Amino acid sequence: MSTGLIIALIVIVAVAVAAVLTLRARGPRHGASLKRRFGPEYERAVARHDGDTKAAERELSERVERHGSLRVRPLEPAERERYEARWTAAQERFVDAPREAVAEADRLIAELAGTRGFPAGGQYEEQVAALSVHHAHHVEGYRRVHRVAQAHPDGAHDGAAGTEDMREAMVEARALFEELVRPSRHDGGRRGAAGGRTAAPATRREGHRTPSLLHRRQAKES
């Protein structure tokens, strides 16, 4: 074996060892970074992979690669007002028709996310994956309202437990709705037609209305 070939092999082995050591050194830091970014979504991914943190971190890293550079489209003031009005109507509808209200909330979040530039609602799993990258602390509310909305496709009777599940799902999903409907830092302080800053979303101003509206359903049944 020539001296040149021996030197080349030594260099290749040295580079490989250095790469392995670098990956091992980065591993804990990378995992900590994902845990900070995803919060409860990190723990959920670990649970889905039966405690395999490496598999969970690979999944979350792939989500970041696919959706981390997604540019959120600003809402026009009129669009924001329409979405707020529809959410308020869904809240009020819950009093007499909880199943229909939850289904509307599910559709509304899917449509709003699509309008803001996330994958369209017809791609539910991919839309949720993208939302988890940018709204990790609130995406579970969307999952929950979607599960509850899909759980009664045949119009089955709402028992007391079912109504409570729907109420809790609606309340939890509201957090993501508020995140999506409010102006983001990328909107650059968008101004309304009158020249002033766009008013704060009605859902924020009326932040305590939803529980009381939804609790009215329980009061009627008691």
GICOR-V547137 format. One record per residue. N is the residue number from 1. RES is the residue in three letters. OMEGA is omega in whole degrees, 0 to 359 (999 if undefined). NEAR is the number of other ideal C-beta (glycine too) atoms within 10 Angstrom. D_CENTER is the distance of its C-alpha to the mean C-alpha in Angstrom with 2 decimals. Layout:
n | res | omega | near | d_center
N | RES | OMEGA | NEAR | D_CENTER
N | RES | OMEGA | NEAR | D_CENTER
//
This chain:
n | res | omega | near | d_center
1 | MET | 184 | 6 | 58.71
2 | SER | 179 | 7 | 58.97
3 | THR | 180 | 7 | 58.06
4 | GLY | 180 | 8 | 55.57
5 | LEU | 178 | 9 | 53.71
6 | ILE | 180 | 10 | 53.67
7 | ILE | 180 | 10 | 52.23
8 | ALA | 179 | 11 | 49.53
9 | LEU | 179 | 11 | 48.55
10 | ILE | 180 | 10 | 48.48
11 | VAL | 180 | 10 | 46.18
12 | ILE | 180 | 10 | 43.80
13 | VAL | 180 | 10 | 43.73
14 | ALA | 179 | 10 | 43.23
15 | VAL | 180 | 10 | 40.26
16 | ALA | 179 | 10 | 38.68
17 | VAL | 179 | 10 | 39.25
18 | ALA | 180 | 10 | 37.83
19 | ALA | 179 | 10 | 34.65
20 | VAL | 180 | 10 | 34.25
21 | LEU | 179 | 10 | 34.91
22 | THR | 179 | 10 | 32.44
23 | LEU | 179 | 10 | 29.65
24 | ARG | 180 | 9 | 30.62
25 | ALA | 182 | 10 | 30.63
26 | ARG | 186 | 11 | 27.22
27 | GLY | 181 | 13 | 25.66
28 | PRO | 180 | 9 | 25.21
29 | ARG | 180 | 9 | 24.13
30 | HIS | 178 | 14 | 21.54
31 | GLY | 179 | 17 | 20.21
32 | ALA | 179 | 11 | 20.25
33 | SER | 178 | 15 | 18.38
34 | LEU | 180 | 23 | 15.53
35 | LYS | 178 | 17 | 15.63
36 | ARG | 184 | 10 | 15.53
37 | ARG | 188 | 15 | 12.65
38 | PHE | 177 | 22 | 10.32
39 | GLY | 182 | 12 | 11.97
40 | PRO | 179 | 13 | 11.28
41 | GLU | 176 | 23 | 9.33
42 | TYR | 180 | 21 | 12.76
43 | GLU | 179 | 12 | 14.70
44 | ARG | 180 | 18 | 12.91
45 | ALA | 178 | 21 | 13.71
46 | VAL | 179 | 19 | 17.20
47 | ALA | 179 | 10 | 17.74
48 | ARG | 180 | 12 | 16.87
49 | HIS | 176 | 15 | 19.49
50 | ASP | 176 | 8 | 21.97
51 | GLY | 180 | 9 | 22.06
52 | ASP | 184 | 13 | 22.54
53 | THR | 180 | 15 | 20.89
54 | LYS | 179 | 11 | 22.15
55 | ALA | 179 | 14 | 20.57
56 | ALA | 181 | 24 | 17.17
57 | GLU | 175 | 21 | 17.57
58 | ARG | 179 | 14 | 18.68
59 | GLU | 182 | 16 | 15.61
60 | LEU | 178 | 26 | 13.30
61 | SER | 177 | 15 | 15.90
62 | GLU | 177 | 11 | 15.89
63 | ARG | 181 | 22 | 12.20
64 | VAL | 179 | 15 | 13.15
65 | GLU | 183 | 10 | 16.28
66 | ARG | 191 | 14 | 14.81
67 | HIS | 184 | 18 | 12.08
68 | GLY | 182 | 12 | 13.05
69 | SER | 181 | 8 | 15.54
70 | LEU | 179 | 15 | 13.57
71 | ARG | 182 | 8 | 15.09
72 | VAL | 180 | 15 | 13.28
73 | ARG | 178 | 15 | 15.89
74 | PRO | 174 | 17 | 17.14
75 | LEU | 170 | 23 | 17.67
76 | GLU | 180 | 14 | 21.32
77 | PRO | 181 | 17 | 22.46
78 | ALA | 178 | 10 | 23.52
79 | GLU | 180 | 15 | 20.20
80 | ARG | 181 | 22 | 18.50
81 | GLU | 180 | 17 | 21.29
82 | ARG | 179 | 13 | 20.95
83 | TYR | 179 | 22 | 17.31
84 | GLU | 181 | 21 | 18.20
85 | ALA | 180 | 11 | 21.28
86 | ARG | 179 | 17 | 19.59
87 | TRP | 178 | 26 | 17.19
88 | THR | 179 | 16 | 20.31
89 | ALA | 178 | 13 | 22.24
90 | ALA | 177 | 25 | 19.81
91 | GLN | 183 | 23 | 20.11
92 | GLU | 180 | 15 | 23.84
93 | ARG | 182 | 17 | 24.08
94 | PHE | 183 | 25 | 22.68
95 | VAL | 183 | 16 | 26.06
96 | ASP | 183 | 11 | 28.00
97 | ALA | 185 | 14 | 25.62
98 | PRO | 182 | 23 | 22.59
99 | ARG | 179 | 20 | 21.81
100 | GLU | 180 | 15 | 21.92
101 | ALA | 180 | 24 | 19.82
102 | VAL | 178 | 28 | 16.94
103 | ALA | 178 | 20 | 17.32
104 | GLU | 178 | 21 | 17.29
105 | ALA | 178 | 28 | 14.10
106 | ASP | 179 | 24 | 12.44
107 | ARG | 185 | 15 | 14.26
108 | LEU | 180 | 21 | 13.61
109 | ILE | 179 | 26 | 9.81
110 | ALA | 181 | 21 | 10.42
111 | GLU | 181 | 14 | 13.27
112 | LEU | 179 | 22 | 11.89
113 | ALA | 178 | 25 | 9.16
114 | GLY | 178 | 16 | 12.22
115 | THR | 182 | 17 | 14.44
116 | ARG | 174 | 20 | 12.65
117 | GLY | 176 | 13 | 13.12
118 | PHE | 177 | 25 | 10.24
119 | PRO | 184 | 20 | 11.85
120 | ALA | 183 | 13 | 13.39
121 | GLY | 177 | 18 | 12.48
122 | GLY | 176 | 9 | 15.42
123 | GLN | 190 | 14 | 13.70
124 | TYR | 184 | 16 | 11.13
125 | GLU | 180 | 8 | 10.81
126 | GLU | 177 | 15 | 10.75
127 | GLN | 179 | 22 | 8.24
128 | VAL | 179 | 19 | 5.71
129 | ALA | 180 | 19 | 7.41
130 | ALA | 179 | 21 | 7.24
131 | LEU | 181 | 26 | 3.71
132 | SER | 178 | 26 | 4.27
133 | VAL | 186 | 21 | 7.35
134 | HIS | 181 | 19 | 6.92
135 | HIS | 188 | 19 | 4.61
136 | ALA | 185 | 20 | 5.46
137 | HIS | 183 | 14 | 7.19
138 | HIS | 186 | 21 | 5.34
139 | VAL | 181 | 27 | 2.69
140 | GLU | 177 | 19 | 6.38
141 | GLY | 177 | 23 | 7.64
142 | TYR | 178 | 27 | 6.58
143 | ARG | 185 | 18 | 8.13
144 | ARG | 181 | 20 | 10.91
145 | VAL | 178 | 27 | 11.82
146 | HIS | 178 | 23 | 11.90
147 | ARG | 182 | 13 | 14.13
148 | VAL | 179 | 24 | 16.27
149 | ALA | 181 | 22 | 16.70
150 | GLN | 185 | 12 | 17.83
151 | ALA | 183 | 14 | 20.04
152 | HIS | 183 | 17 | 22.64
153 | PRO | 184 | 8 | 23.37
154 | ASP | 179 | 4 | 27.08
155 | GLY | 180 | 8 | 27.12
156 | ALA | 182 | 10 | 28.12
157 | HIS | 179 | 7 | 29.42
158 | ASP | 171 | 17 | 27.11
159 | GLY | 181 | 9 | 28.50
160 | ALA | 181 | 10 | 27.94
161 | ALA | 179 | 8 | 25.40
162 | GLY | 179 | 16 | 23.48
163 | THR | 179 | 17 | 23.47
164 | GLU | 177 | 15 | 22.25
165 | ASP | 181 | 18 | 19.35
166 | MET | 178 | 26 | 18.42
167 | ARG | 181 | 22 | 18.96
168 | GLU | 179 | 15 | 16.76
169 | ALA | 180 | 24 | 13.88
170 | MET | 181 | 29 | 14.44
171 | VAL | 182 | 17 | 14.62
172 | GLU | 181 | 17 | 11.48
173 | ALA | 182 | 29 | 9.44
174 | ARG | 181 | 24 | 11.37
175 | ALA | 178 | 17 | 9.70
176 | LEU | 178 | 22 | 6.55
177 | PHE | 181 | 27 | 9.43
178 | GLU | 177 | 17 | 11.44
179 | GLU | 184 | 17 | 9.30
180 | LEU | 186 | 25 | 9.31
181 | VAL | 182 | 23 | 12.91
182 | ARG | 177 | 16 | 14.51
183 | PRO | 178 | 17 | 16.42
184 | SER | 180 | 15 | 15.07
185 | ARG | 180 | 7 | 17.63
186 | HIS | 182 | 10 | 18.11
187 | ASP | 178 | 14 | 19.43
188 | GLY | 179 | 9 | 22.59
189 | GLY | 182 | 8 | 23.32
190 | ARG | 184 | 15 | 23.57
191 | ARG | 179 | 12 | 26.42
192 | GLY | 184 | 14 | 27.07
193 | ALA | 182 | 9 | 30.12
194 | ALA | 177 | 8 | 32.31
195 | GLY | 178 | 6 | 31.77
196 | GLY | 178 | 8 | 30.00
197 | ARG | 178 | 12 | 26.48
198 | THR | 182 | 20 | 23.96
199 | ALA | 177 | 13 | 23.86
200 | ALA | 182 | 10 | 21.00
201 | PRO | 180 | 21 | 18.71
202 | ALA | 180 | 18 | 20.49
203 | THR | 176 | 20 | 17.63
204 | ARG | 181 | 12 | 18.17
205 | ARG | 183 | 11 | 21.90
206 | GLU | 188 | 15 | 21.80
207 | GLY | 182 | 12 | 19.32
208 | HIS | 183 | 8 | 21.69
209 | ARG | 186 | 15 | 22.47
210 | THR | 180 | 22 | 19.84
211 | PRO | 183 | 14 | 21.11
212 | SER | 178 | 11 | 24.64
213 | LEU | 182 | 20 | 24.19
214 | LEU | 178 | 23 | 22.63
215 | HIS | 178 | 14 | 25.25
216 | ARG | 178 | 14 | 27.90
217 | ARG | 179 | 20 | 27.26
218 | GLN | 181 | 13 | 28.23
219 | ALA | 180 | 9 | 31.19
220 | LYS | 183 | 9 | 32.50
221 | GLU | 183 | 9 | 32.49
222 | SER | 999 | 6 | 34.25
//
